[in-house]
């Protein structure tokens, strides 16, 4: 016969098992749609290329904008994600010339992700994909003011490392870092004068919801 303490322990264990069975599933499952919103900072590489036969080095500044991702979980481990954002704007400086221009860009990126620990409260993932960056509203300023400055669009690869941190069955926090290969041919008054190498690190913090 069980002692009173034994019965209490057995009842407590049974209660924990029942609570665990009733707890909501926190894992991303096949067929889930994950929607994330947050703030993203684009941090261009320290060396942004040269123009005018290498005589002028380019330097593009950082920029922060609202962003979102939409992901479809094909399986519990494999996700397909699209990144979108409000247009980023970068000021461009030339060595010895100061600010010579500015441009806006949109960097939609499609990635294939591997979610490493789908049953964990912290669910890390890695991804690789392709990026298309559209440059627009490019303006010549400073020493180049009045000139026609253009930046060409870019195709490149992207890699990412991130994690979803579960809050409850539907909501989660997200942190994500990407490296994107972005290079743009620069034209001044219709003449190709060099290549801007943006090649940024892209950092995002946000919140997500699982549908």
C-alpha positions in Angstrom: 0.0 0.0 0.0 1.2 3.5 -0.9 2.0 5.8 1.9 0.3 9.2 2.1 3.5 10.9 0.7 3.7 8.3 -2.1 0.1 9.0 -3.1 0.8 12.8 -3.1 3.9 12.3 -5.3 2.0 10.0 -7.7 -0.9 12.5 -7.9 1.6 15.4 -8.6 3.4 13.4 -11.3 0.1 12.5 -12.9 -1.0 16.2 -12.8 2.3 17.2 -14.5 1.8 14.6 -17.3 -1.7 15.8 -17.9 -0.7 19.4 -18.0 2.1 18.6 -20.4 -0.4 16.7 -22.7 -2.7 19.7 -22.6 0.0 22.3 -23.2 -0.2 23.9 -26.7 2.3 22.8 -29.3 5.0 25.4 -29.7 6.8 23.9 -32.7 6.4 25.3 -36.2 4.6 22.6 -38.2 4.3 21.7 -41.9 1.8 24.0 -43.5 2.3 26.9 -41.1 2.6 30.4 -42.3 4.9 32.6 -40.3 4.5 36.4 -40.5 7.2 38.6 -38.9 7.5 42.4 -38.6 10.4 44.3 -37.2 13.1 46.9 -37.7 16.0 46.1 -40.0 19.4 47.8 -40.3 21.4 47.6 -43.5 25.1 48.0 -42.7 27.1 48.3 -46.0 30.6 46.8 -46.0 33.5 49.1 -45.0 34.9 49.2 -48.6 32.1 50.1 -51.0 34.2 50.1 -54.2 35.7 52.8 -56.4 34.8 55.0 -59.4 36.7 57.1 -61.9 39.4 54.5 -62.6 39.9 53.9 -58.9 40.6 57.5 -58.0 37.5 57.9 -55.8 36.6 55.4 -53.0 32.9 55.1 -52.2 31.4 55.0 -48.7 27.7 54.2 -48.1 26.1 54.8 -44.7 23.9 52.6 -42.6 20.1 52.8 -42.6 17.2 51.4 -40.6 13.7 50.8 -41.9 10.6 48.7 -41.0 10.6 45.2 -42.5 8.6 42.1 -42.8 9.0 38.4 -43.7 6.5 35.9 -44.9 7.5 32.2 -44.6 5.8 28.9 -45.5 6.8 25.8 -43.6 7.0 23.0 -46.2 8.0 20.6 -43.4 8.7 21.0 -39.7 12.4 21.7 -40.6 12.2 23.4 -44.0 10.8 26.9 -44.6 10.6 29.1 -47.7 10.8 32.8 -46.8 10.4 36.2 -48.6 11.9 39.3 -47.1 10.4 42.7 -47.8 10.9 46.2 -46.3 10.2 49.9 -46.5 12.7 51.4 -49.0 16.2 51.9 -47.5 18.1 55.2 -48.3 21.9 55.5 -48.4 24.0 58.6 -48.6 27.1 58.0 -50.7 30.4 59.8 -50.0 33.5 59.9 -52.2 37.0 60.1 -50.8 38.1 63.8 -50.8 34.7 64.9 -52.2 32.3 64.5 -49.3 28.7 63.6 -50.0 28.3 63.0 -53.8 24.9 61.4 -53.9 22.1 59.3 -52.4 19.9 56.5 -53.5 17.0 54.4 -52.3 16.8 50.6 -52.6 14.5 47.7 -52.1 16.1 44.3 -51.4 13.5 41.5 -51.7 15.2 38.2 -50.8 13.9 34.7 -51.2 15.5 32.1 -48.9 15.3 28.4 -48.2 15.7 27.8 -44.5 16.6 24.8 -42.3 15.0 25.0 -38.8 17.4 23.1 -36.6 15.4 22.5 -33.4 11.7 22.7 -34.2 10.6 21.5 -30.8 12.7 23.9 -28.8 11.5 27.2 -27.2 14.4 28.8 -29.0 14.2 27.6 -32.6 17.4 28.5 -34.5 17.5 28.4 -38.3 20.0 28.9 -41.2 19.1 29.9 -44.7 20.5 30.6 -48.2 18.8 32.3 -51.0 18.8 34.9 -53.8 18.5 38.7 -53.6 17.3 41.2 -56.1 18.0 44.9 -55.2 16.2 47.7 -57.0 17.9 51.1 -56.8 15.8 54.1 -57.5 15.5 57.9 -56.9 19.3 58.2 -57.2 20.5 61.8 -56.9 23.8 63.5 -57.5 24.8 65.9 -54.8 27.7 68.0 -53.6 30.6 68.0 -56.1 28.4 66.1 -58.6 25.2 68.2 -58.2 23.5 68.8 -61.5 24.9 65.6 -63.0 22.8 62.5 -64.0 23.8 59.8 -61.5 22.4 56.3 -61.9 22.9 53.0 -59.9 22.1 49.7 -61.6 20.0 46.9 -60.1 21.7 43.9 -58.5 21.3 40.1 -58.3 23.2 38.2 -55.7 23.3 35.4 -53.1 22.2 35.8 -49.5 22.9 33.8 -46.3 21.2 34.1 -43.0 21.3 32.9 -39.4 18.4 33.6 -37.1 16.2 32.3 -34.2 12.5 32.4 -33.3 11.9 32.6 -29.5 8.5 31.2 -28.6 6.2 33.3 -26.4 3.1 31.1 -26.7 1.4 28.9 -29.2 1.1 31.6 -31.8 3.4 34.5 -31.0 7.2 34.6 -31.0 10.1 37.0 -31.0 12.7 36.9 -33.8 16.3 37.9 -34.3 18.0 37.5 -37.7 21.3 38.4 -39.4 22.0 38.1 -43.1 24.9 38.7 -45.5 23.7 39.9 -48.9 25.9 40.2 -52.1 24.9 43.6 -53.6 26.9 45.2 -56.4 25.7 48.1 -58.5 27.2 49.6 -61.7 27.4 53.3 -61.4 26.8 55.7 -64.3 27.5 59.4 -64.5 25.9 61.3 -67.3 25.3 57.9 -69.1 28.9 56.8 -68.8 29.9 53.8 -66.6 32.4 55.1 -64.0 32.7 52.1 -61.6 31.0 49.6 -59.3 29.5 50.2 -55.9 30.0 47.2 -53.7 27.4 47.4 -50.9 27.7 43.8 -49.7 25.8 44.6 -46.4 25.2 42.8 -43.1 21.5 43.0 -42.5 20.3 42.9 -38.9 16.6 42.4 -37.9 14.8 42.3 -34.6 11.0 41.8 -34.5 8.0 39.8 -33.5 6.1 37.1 -35.4 2.8 35.3 -35.5 2.2 31.7 -36.6 -1.0 31.1 -38.8 
